[in-house]
Amino acid sequence: MHLAKKVTMGISLTALSLILVACGKSSSNSSEQEFSTSTSDQLTSVDLSKSTAVATFNTLNNVDEGLVRLGKDSKVEPGIAKSNSVSADGLTYTFNLRKNAKWSNGDPVTAQDFVYSWRRTVNPKTASQYTYLFSGIKNADSIVNKKKAVNTLGIKADGKYKLTVTLEKEIPYFKLLMGFPVFFPQNEKVVNKYGSGYGNKSTSQVYNGPYTLTKWNGSSMSYTLKKNKNYWDKANVKMNKIKVSVIKENSTGLNLYNQKKLDMDQLSTTQAKQMKSDANVVNRQQSSSYYIAFNQKNKMFKNKKLRQAMSMIINRNQLVNKVVGGGAVNSLSFVSKGLAKSPTDGKDFTDDTTVPSSMKYNPTEAKKLWKEGLKESGQTSLSFTLLNSDGYDMQQLSQYVQSDLQKLPGLKVELSNIPGRTLLSRQADHDFEASICNWFADFSDPITFLNILTSRNGSNNSQWSNSEYDKLIKASNGKDSGNADARWNDMVKAQNILLKDQGITPLYQSGEAWLVRPYVKGIIYNTAGANYDYKYAYIKK
């Protein structure tokens, strides 16, 4: 899942005035049950089949609901399905749906809504980047590869309120997937009604979750989550409104918080350091990886020594401590720390993998490798453009990486910081030389990272390809899927290959520091998947 960090245009005085109006006053008493929060991410779509952005999935997690909900620590809890069962061989799941679940337009939520949604996502015509998550569901891979018809997908509506899913192999994390928005239902009537405009503004969508999305026109700098009067469990939803404002400048957000026009605000690195003793500061670790993708279809990046040298010249400890902050860590890994533990000894995945020397700061060795790499590739110098989003934090990150990289003799790096929507499009089209990318875990398993770097994955921005890596990932998703130890070893070996070959250049694992008013209660935060769940949020003063 991609995060387009602080992707909007700079805030003019006019835009700032609009934000102040949108934020309104902070909640003054518990009966109002409203709060205002900032976000650095512009909402680009609420079409769950097509988006890969964190902002979309955090929104969908609150305005829609799947077969299950993921509670605290990603605990699987009932959602639209009031109960479920699985066959002894682990290949058939049966979900019994609630008969009182409705869409915001009053339509019932039925088993056919899930069938339609899943078929729409895996249909090659939709061009979803998330089809690989359906791998293992009967015929999904064949449908994606245009070898079988969409209606052969292993999902069946047995009447209006019973859903049967058939797998080709065991999927250890299947129920976690059901809590990720890509597997949520869609209303076919609404999709057909709006066509290409579906999900591009709040009024061209319907919702079946705790809230509905309002006041979003597709490019708005603010929007509102409003309590959904048709939600089946509305009695347990306390908040009436959650106002969200896209704020690019950290100083603006802090000023609005201090003026009591925001109840939650994300802090910059400097702000977090200055306010670390403030009782209202909340630190949140993220299951993420920020990395550099060198487009390996470009011949200048085919030499491994050049890629290794560029990795070794980057001082990651200084990067996380002085530039990024907010709880960021130098994980020396692609898979994030704290995501998953070994089924054998309980060790963290990152502790089981081998960190190559190219992931460690060594400017002397980096310059040596650089000279060797240039000579081997018949070059005397190198220049390229580094692409990233245009938010303040991402500009600071780009500038730091540029500074470190240009310590290599003969290397010139130009920067291009562009709006997040454009960035994601260019990354998907591989329309760049090098780009700072990110991936946020879709669920609590290492495969959520490792899958995307297989040779044919749509999210493999670097276009790195390694046949042994592909075999290991295939085995972990196939013949070893029912053997926890073998599967774990497959994934460990795969990451070792990736890091040794510098398929990508990991930079850091992110964290967030937030100012949160003490009267804002009940927010569920998970490090993987859709991070924020406001269903049980409430105001108590």
Secondary structure, 3 states (H helix, E strand, C coil): CECCCCCCCCCCHHHHHHHHHHHCCCCCCCCCCEEEEEECCCCCCCCCCCCCEHHHHHHHHHHCCCCEEECHHHCEEECCEEEEEECCCCCEEEEEECCCCECCCCCECCHHHHHHHHHHHHCHHHCCCCHHHHCCECCHHHHHCCCCCHHHCCEEECCCCEEEEEECCCCCCHHHHHCCHHHCCCCHHHHHHHHHHCCCCHHHCCCCCCEEEECCCCCCCEEEEEECCCCCCHHHCCCCEEEEEECCCHHHHHHHHHCCCCCEEECCHHHHHHCCCCCCEEEEECCEEEEEEECCCCHHHCCHHHHHHHHHCCCHHHHHHHHHCCCCECCCCCCCCCCCECCCCCCEHHHHCCCCHHHCCCHHHHHHHHHHHHHHCCCCCEEEEEEEECCHHHHHHHHHHHHHHCCCCCEEEEEEEECHHHHHHHHHCCCCCEEEEEEECCCCCCHHHHHHHCCCCCCCCCCCCCHHHHHHHHHHHCCCCCCHHHHHHHHHHHHHHHHHCCCCEEEEECEEEEEECCCEECCEECCCCCCEECCCCEECC
